[in-house]
Amino acid sequence: MQRKPAAPGKVLGILKKHYSNAECALIHKNAYELLVATILSAQCTDVRVNMVTPLLFKKYPTPHALAGAELDDIKKIIRTTGFYNNKAKNIKASAGLIVEKFRGKIPQTMDELTVLPGVARKTANVVLGVWFKKNEGVVVDTHVLRVANRLGLTTTLDQKKTEQELMQKFPREQWERIATYIIHHGRKVCSARKPKCAECPLNEICPSAFSFE
């Protein structure tokens, strides 16, 4: 008999208990650094991003400095993050727009953030939720998409639809937290190929538990 989808309230409670100290894995000191790091994290691990950003932010500590940087120098620094040509163009262009349109300040609304090159809803949600503590949506990365499907919280592989469903199932004040909890859980336990169901705190309510063996 097919098991029922996990109850959102139980999922939140269990994950909160196990990952209460979980924070964004991208190392940053301000909204500018978080924005750039999140853009660089596309198709790349946070560990790799954290390896290149110290030099990047040392040389270009502000949007104004990054906007005036040589594109080739940016590419050289971020090369190992993958797709570095587009990423270099995007972070330089975003920095320029932040200087010109937003007086050097990182914007604090979804509409303004998504005007920036390389910034879609996921990146904007990270910056708004993590730094500004504004829950405008739920971050849906590969971990959230995978775990949410396995738990039965969503039945689609579409990121936008998944975000909307998660927004309906969890209270707004928990949107940033639930995404962070799930991301940590996806990395530590519910991996793509070999999830550790036996040690998963959600295995009693997860409809997909032990179905990967």
N, C-alpha and C positions, 0 to 999 in steps of 0.2 A: 504493500500500500504506500502510495506517495505521501511523504510527510508534508505538513503544512508549512507555508512560509514563516520565517522567524518573525516574532512580534517586535516591531520597532522599539518599543519601550524596554523590552528585555535586552535587546541588542545593545542599546545605549547604556543601560545599567551595567551590564557585564563588561563591556569595553572600557567604560569609565573606571571601573574598579581595577582593571588590569593595566590601563595606560593613562592613569590620572596625571602623570607628569609629562606626557607626550607633548612635544612642541614641533614646530616646523623644522625640518632637517636642514634647510638651507641657512647657512651661517650669514647673518646680517646684523648691522648696527642701526640701520635707519630704513625708511621707506624706499629711498632711492636704491640702496643696495639690495633690498628684497625684490624690488621690481626687476632689476637687471638680472639677478640670480634666477628668478623665476622664468624669465624669457630664455635664459641659457639652458634651463633644465628640460626644455622640450626635447624629446627623444634622447635623453641623456640622464644618467643617474645623478642624484644630489651629491653623492660622494665625489664624483668627477667635477661637478660645478664648484664645490667647495675647495677643490685643489687649484682652480684657476682664478677665482675671484679675489684672493688676497693681493695678488700682484695687480690685477685690474683696478681694484679700488685704491690701491696705494698710488698708482700712477694717475688715476682719474677719480678722485674722491667725491666729486660733485657732478650733477648733470651738466653744468657749464663746462667743466673740464672734459667730460666725455664727448660733448658736442663738438669740441674743438680738436679732438684727437685725430691722428692720421688713421684712416681706415685699415691700412695694412698692418699697423701696429696692434690694433684691436684684434684683427684676424690672427696674428701671431700668438697673442696671449690666450685666446679662447679656442684655438684650433682643435684641441682634443675633445671638445664638447660635441663635435659633429655638426654638420650643416653650418659651419662657422662663417661662410660667406654671407648667408642670409641673416644669421644672428648678429654679426658685426654691423651690417647695414641697419638692422632694426634697432639695436640698442643705441647706436649713434644718432639715428633719425629721431628716436623717441626722446633722447636727451635734448636734442635741438628743439623739438616741439615743446618740451617741458619748460625750457628756458624762454622761448618766444611767446608761447600762449599762456603758460601757467606761472610765469615769473620765477621759474626755478623750483617750484614746489610740486611735489607729487600730488596729482588730483585725487580727490576722495569720493568720487562718484563713479558708478559703473559706466555711464555714458561718456564721461570724460576720459576715463582710463582706456576704454576700448577704441578710442580715437588714435591712440599711440600705436605705431608700427610694431607688430609682433605681439600685441596684447589682445587676447580674446577673453571670453568669460572666465575660463579657468584661471588664467594669470591674474585677472582683475579680482576674482574672488579671493585668491591667496593674499594679495596686497590689502584688500579691504578688511578681510576677516582677521588675518594674523596681525597686521600692524595697526590698522585703524579701529579694530574691534567693531566693524560694521558688517552685519550678516545680510548681504544682498543675495546670496546664493550658496550653493554647496559645491566645493571643489570636486570635480570628477576627473580623476586621472585613471591610469590603467589599473591601479590597485583597487580603487573605489568601484570601478566598473565591474571588475572580476568578483570581488567579495560581495557586492550588493546583489549580483546575479546568483551567486551560490547560496546566499541567505534567503533568496526569494523576495528581497526588498524591491526588486525590479526584474522585468523579464525581457529587457531590451538591451542591445549593445550600442544604442545611440546615446551619446553623451548628453545631449540636450534633454532628451526625454528622461534619461536617468536622473539628471539633476532635478527636473520638475517633480518627479515621483518622490525623490528623497526630501525635497522641500515640503511636500504635502504630508509626509509620514513622520517628520521630526519637527519639534518646536523650533521656531526661528532662532531663539537664543542659543540653540545647540548646533546650528549649522556648521560653524567653523570647527567645533569640537568633534562632531561625529565624523567629519571628513578626516581630521587628523588622527583620530582613533583608528579608523578603518585603514588608513594608509600605513600606520605602524603595524597593525595586525597583518596586513597583506605582506609586508616585508618580513616580519618575524615568523609568522605561522602559516597563513593562508597563501602560500606561494603559487605561482602559475602551474608548475609542472608536478610538484610533489608536496601538496599541502600536508601539514602535520596534524591531521585530524585527531590523533590519539591524545595530543597535548593541548588541543584547542579548547578554550573555555566556553566556546559556543557550540560544541559538538552535540549537546543534548537538544538544542533547538534548531540547528542548521539542517535544512532538508537535503543538503548535498554531502553531509558528513559521511566519511568512509566509503564514498562512491568512486574514489580515484585509485583504489588498490587493485 
